Amino acid sequence: MRKVALLFILFFSVLSNKAQELNCLVTVNSEQIAGSNKQVFSTLQKALTEYINQTKWTNKTVKPEERVDCAITMIITSRDNNNFKATLQVQSTRPIYNSSYASPVLNLKDNEFSFKYNEFDPLIYNKNSFDSNLVSTIVFYVNVILGLDADTFLKFGGEAQLKEAQNVMLQAQQSGLATWQNVVGKQNKYLLIDNLLSPKLKAYRNTLYNYHMKGLDLFVSNKDAGKQGVEDSVIALKNIYNKSIGNYLIRLFFDSKGDELVNIYSEGPVTRNKNQLIQTLRNISPNNNPKWRKMD
């Protein structure tokens, strides 16, 4: 009996050591599609949920409580038999040390998503070829989520996953779809991963690390130091302003962090560089000036 018990312990220990990396809420919204037969969308939602959450995406050992919380919302905008067009909202959060707060890391909308899907089609990814825009797009964003999350804990810690996303992009270019191509002025999947891995734009990923590890993670123990860390990391983003067309990474950062920054500065200690921070925000993210005025 003792041997049997030991085998069970070892068995469940192995399972826990191979826990998957994501805790992803997948939603497929078909409200814009006419018709009463919506079963294919329920099937797709279930299939994507299982695929994302039950796949082992890295070689890391992940405890269940260490999974990355994220959400992928697919809004179907048109259907022609098994051809679909949709928008995707991709979001992820990161827990803050010694608190119950989860900080948004990614909040991205993809308006150019088309795919083919027959109900009960298997979701299979081949890293050496392009077979399905549905699967390639999901795998791409999964790796972006994991890469940026890792960057918030270890400086450039997400390099391997971001390069996996880059490989997805390179294979998907075979499709000829514009969202995977280098189109000047287009903020698409190509530009996203190209910018994230660009040596001249590394200040963005450095800011992700400093903002969380030297900023938010210190708030509970030392609010002054935490706030100063946030401030210094955001000011550093001016180093990548105008280094790429459209400043995609600047927009990416503030789409997730804009409201959080306003909340941080709504109360608490005044830091030494607050005025410089506000001026930097106005310069590099003028579209958010209504938010920045709340920080005065």
C-alpha positions as CSV (number, residue, x, y, z in Angstrom):
1,M,0.0,0.0,0.0
2,R,2.8,2.3,0.8
3,K,4.4,1.7,-2.6
4,V,1.0,2.4,-4.3
5,A,0.6,5.6,-2.3
6,L,4.1,6.7,-3.2
7,L,3.4,6.0,-6.9
8,F,0.3,8.3,-6.7
9,I,2.3,11.0,-5.1
10,L,5.0,10.8,-7.8
11,F,2.3,10.7,-10.5
12,F,0.6,13.9,-9.4
13,S,3.9,15.5,-8.7
14,V,4.9,15.0,-12.3
15,L,1.6,16.4,-13.5
16,S,2.0,19.5,-11.4
17,N,5.6,20.0,-12.7
18,K,4.2,20.0,-16.2
19,A,1.4,22.5,-15.6
20,Q,0.7,24.7,-18.6
21,E,1.6,28.3,-18.6
22,L,-1.7,30.1,-19.4
23,N,-5.0,30.7,-17.7
24,C,-6.8,32.1,-20.6
25,L,-10.4,33.2,-20.9
26,V,-11.5,32.7,-24.5
27,T,-14.7,34.3,-25.8
28,V,-16.1,34.0,-29.3
29,N,-18.8,36.6,-29.8
30,S,-21.1,36.0,-32.8
31,E,-23.8,38.6,-32.1
32,Q,-23.1,40.4,-35.4
33,I,-23.8,37.3,-37.4
34,A,-27.4,36.6,-38.4
35,G,-29.0,33.2,-38.0
36,S,-30.0,30.8,-35.3
37,N,-27.4,28.1,-35.8
38,K,-24.5,29.3,-33.7
39,Q,-23.1,25.9,-32.7
40,V,-19.9,26.4,-34.7
41,F,-19.0,29.4,-32.6
42,S,-19.5,27.5,-29.3
43,T,-17.4,24.6,-30.7
44,L,-14.7,27.1,-31.7
45,Q,-14.6,28.8,-28.3
46,K,-14.3,25.4,-26.5
47,A,-11.6,24.2,-28.9
48,L,-9.5,27.4,-28.5
49,T,-9.9,27.4,-24.7
50,E,-8.7,23.8,-24.5
51,Y,-5.9,24.4,-27.0
52,I,-4.5,27.5,-25.3
53,N,-4.8,26.3,-21.8
54,Q,-3.8,22.7,-22.2
55,T,-0.8,23.1,-24.5
56,K,2.7,23.2,-22.9
57,W,4.2,26.3,-24.6
58,T,7.7,26.5,-23.0
59,N,10.1,24.2,-21.2
60,K,9.7,26.0,-17.9
61,T,8.3,24.4,-14.8
62,V,5.2,26.3,-13.9
63,K,3.0,25.9,-10.8
64,P,-0.7,26.3,-11.3
65,E,-0.8,29.6,-9.3
66,E,2.0,30.9,-11.6
67,R,0.0,30.7,-14.8
68,V,-0.4,33.9,-16.7
69,D,-3.9,35.3,-16.5
70,C,-5.0,36.5,-20.0
71,A,-8.1,36.9,-22.2
72,I,-8.6,36.6,-25.9
73,T,-11.9,37.9,-27.2
74,M,-12.8,37.2,-30.8
75,I,-15.7,39.2,-32.3
76,I,-16.9,37.6,-35.5
77,T,-17.9,40.4,-38.0
78,S,-18.7,38.4,-41.1
79,R,-19.2,34.8,-42.2
80,D,-19.3,33.2,-45.7
81,N,-19.7,29.4,-45.2
82,N,-16.4,28.4,-43.5
83,N,-14.7,31.8,-44.1
84,F,-14.7,34.2,-41.2
85,K,-13.6,37.8,-40.5
86,A,-13.2,39.0,-36.9
87,T,-11.5,41.4,-34.5
88,L,-9.3,40.1,-31.7
89,Q,-8.8,41.7,-28.3
90,V,-5.7,40.3,-26.5
91,Q,-5.2,41.1,-22.9
92,S,-2.9,39.9,-20.1
93,T,-2.2,40.8,-16.5
94,R,0.7,40.3,-14.0
95,P,0.3,39.9,-10.2
96,I,2.0,42.5,-8.1
97,Y,4.2,41.3,-5.2
98,N,2.6,41.0,-1.8
99,S,-0.8,42.3,-3.1
100,S,-4.0,41.2,-4.6
101,Y,-3.6,43.6,-7.5
102,A,-3.1,42.4,-11.1
103,S,-1.4,45.0,-13.4
104,P,-2.3,45.0,-17.1
105,V,0.6,44.2,-19.3
106,L,-1.0,43.8,-22.7
107,N,-4.2,45.3,-24.1
108,L,-4.1,45.0,-27.9
109,K,-6.7,45.0,-30.6
110,D,-6.2,43.3,-33.9
111,N,-8.8,44.5,-36.5
112,E,-7.4,42.4,-39.4
113,F,-8.2,38.8,-38.7
114,S,-9.6,36.4,-41.3
115,F,-9.6,32.6,-41.1
116,K,-11.2,29.4,-42.3
117,Y,-12.7,27.0,-39.9
118,N,-14.9,23.9,-40.2
119,E,-16.6,22.7,-37.0
120,F,-14.4,20.2,-35.1
121,D,-11.3,21.0,-37.2
122,P,-8.3,20.0,-35.1
123,L,-6.1,22.9,-34.1
124,I,-2.6,21.8,-35.0
125,Y,0.5,24.1,-35.3
126,N,3.5,23.2,-37.4
127,K,6.4,25.6,-36.6
128,N,8.0,24.9,-39.9
129,S,5.1,25.7,-42.2
130,F,1.9,27.8,-42.5
131,D,-1.3,25.8,-42.5
132,S,-4.0,27.9,-40.8
133,N,-4.3,31.6,-40.1
134,L,-6.5,30.8,-37.1
135,V,-3.9,28.6,-35.5
136,S,-0.9,30.8,-36.5
137,T,-2.6,33.9,-35.1
138,I,-3.4,32.3,-31.8
139,V,0.1,30.8,-31.4
140,F,1.6,34.2,-32.3
141,Y,-0.3,36.0,-29.6
142,V,0.2,33.3,-27.0
143,N,4.0,33.7,-27.5
144,V,3.7,37.5,-27.3
145,I,1.7,37.2,-24.0
146,L,4.3,34.8,-22.5
147,G,7.3,36.9,-23.8
148,L,6.1,40.2,-22.4
149,D,5.0,38.6,-19.1
150,A,8.5,37.1,-18.7
151,D,10.1,40.5,-19.5
152,T,8.3,42.0,-16.4
153,F,10.1,39.5,-14.1
154,L,13.5,39.2,-15.7
155,K,15.2,41.8,-17.9
156,F,14.7,40.6,-21.5
157,G,13.5,37.3,-20.0
158,G,10.9,36.8,-22.8
159,E,13.4,36.7,-25.6
160,A,12.8,33.0,-26.4
161,Q,9.0,33.4,-26.6
162,L,9.2,36.5,-28.7
163,K,11.5,34.8,-31.1
164,E,8.9,32.0,-31.3
165,A,6.4,34.6,-32.2
166,Q,8.8,35.9,-34.8
167,N,9.1,32.4,-36.3
168,V,5.3,32.2,-36.5
169,M,5.3,35.5,-38.4
170,L,8.0,34.4,-40.8
171,Q,6.2,31.2,-41.7
172,A,2.8,33.0,-41.9
173,Q,4.2,35.4,-44.6
174,Q,3.7,32.5,-47.0
175,S,0.0,33.3,-46.7
176,G,0.4,36.6,-48.5
177,L,-1.9,38.2,-45.9
178,A,-1.1,41.8,-45.3
179,T,-1.2,41.5,-41.5
180,W,2.0,39.3,-41.6
181,Q,3.9,41.5,-44.1
182,N,6.1,44.6,-43.8
183,V,3.7,47.3,-44.9
184,V,5.0,50.8,-44.3
185,G,2.8,52.6,-41.7
186,K,0.8,49.6,-40.9
187,Q,0.6,48.6,-37.2
188,N,0.2,44.9,-37.8
189,K,1.6,41.6,-36.4
190,Y,4.8,42.0,-38.5
191,L,5.5,45.5,-37.0
192,L,4.6,44.3,-33.4
193,I,7.2,41.5,-33.3
194,D,9.7,43.4,-35.4
195,N,9.6,46.3,-32.9
196,L,9.7,44.1,-29.8
197,L,12.9,42.4,-31.0
198,S,14.5,45.5,-32.4
199,P,17.8,46.4,-30.7
200,K,17.2,50.1,-31.1
201,L,13.8,49.7,-29.3
202,K,15.0,47.6,-26.3
203,A,14.2,50.5,-24.0
204,Y,10.5,49.4,-24.2
205,R,11.2,45.9,-22.8
206,N,13.6,47.5,-20.3
207,T,10.8,49.7,-19.1
208,L,8.5,46.7,-18.7
209,Y,11.0,45.2,-16.3
210,N,11.8,48.4,-14.3
211,Y,8.2,49.5,-14.2
212,H,7.1,46.2,-12.5
213,M,10.2,45.0,-10.6
214,K,11.6,48.3,-9.5
215,G,8.2,50.1,-9.4
216,L,5.0,48.3,-8.7
217,D,6.5,45.4,-6.8
218,L,7.9,47.8,-4.2
219,F,4.6,49.6,-3.5
220,V,3.5,47.6,-0.5
221,S,6.9,47.8,1.3
222,N,7.9,51.3,0.2
223,K,5.4,53.4,-1.7
224,D,7.9,56.3,-2.3
225,A,10.5,54.0,-3.9
226,G,7.8,52.2,-5.9
227,K,6.3,55.3,-7.3
228,Q,9.8,56.7,-8.1
229,G,10.6,53.4,-9.9
230,V,7.4,53.7,-12.0
231,E,8.2,57.3,-12.8
232,D,11.8,56.7,-13.9
233,S,10.9,53.8,-16.1
234,V,8.2,55.7,-17.9
235,I,10.4,58.7,-18.5
236,A,12.9,56.3,-20.1
237,L,10.4,55.6,-22.9
238,K,11.3,58.9,-24.5
239,N,14.4,57.1,-25.7
240,I,12.4,55.2,-28.3
241,Y,10.0,58.0,-29.3
242,N,10.2,58.6,-33.1
243,K,12.6,55.7,-33.6
244,S,9.9,53.7,-35.4
245,I,7.1,54.7,-37.7
246,G,3.9,55.4,-35.8
247,N,5.5,54.7,-32.4
248,Y,3.7,51.4,-32.1
249,L,5.3,50.4,-28.8
250,I,4.5,53.7,-27.2
251,R,0.9,53.2,-28.1
252,L,1.1,49.6,-26.9
253,F,2.4,50.6,-23.5
254,F,-0.2,53.3,-22.8
255,D,-3.1,51.2,-24.1
256,S,-2.4,49.0,-21.1
257,K,-0.8,51.4,-18.6
258,G,-2.5,54.7,-19.2
259,D,-5.3,54.4,-16.6
260,E,-3.0,52.7,-14.2
261,L,-0.6,55.6,-14.2
262,V,-3.5,58.1,-13.6
263,N,-4.6,56.0,-10.6
264,I,-1.0,55.9,-9.2
265,Y,-0.8,59.6,-9.3
266,S,-4.3,60.3,-7.9
267,E,-2.9,60.0,-4.4
268,G,0.2,59.3,-2.3
269,P,3.6,60.9,-2.1
270,V,4.8,63.4,-4.7
271,T,8.0,62.2,-6.4
272,R,10.9,64.4,-7.5
273,N,10.4,64.0,-11.2
274,K,6.6,64.2,-11.4
275,N,6.6,67.4,-13.6
276,Q,9.2,65.8,-15.9
277,L,7.0,62.7,-16.1
278,I,3.9,64.6,-17.1
279,Q,5.8,66.6,-19.7
280,T,7.2,63.4,-21.1
281,L,3.8,61.8,-21.3
282,R,2.4,64.8,-23.1
283,N,5.2,64.7,-25.6
284,I,5.3,61.0,-26.4
285,S,1.6,60.2,-26.0
286,P,-0.4,63.3,-26.9
287,N,-3.5,61.3,-27.7
288,N,-3.8,60.6,-24.0
289,N,-3.6,64.2,-22.8
290,P,-7.1,64.2,-21.3
291,K,-5.8,61.4,-19.0
292,W,-2.5,63.2,-18.2
293,R,-4.3,66.4,-17.2
294,K,-5.8,64.4,-14.3
295,M,-2.3,63.9,-12.9
296,D,-1.5,67.6,-12.5
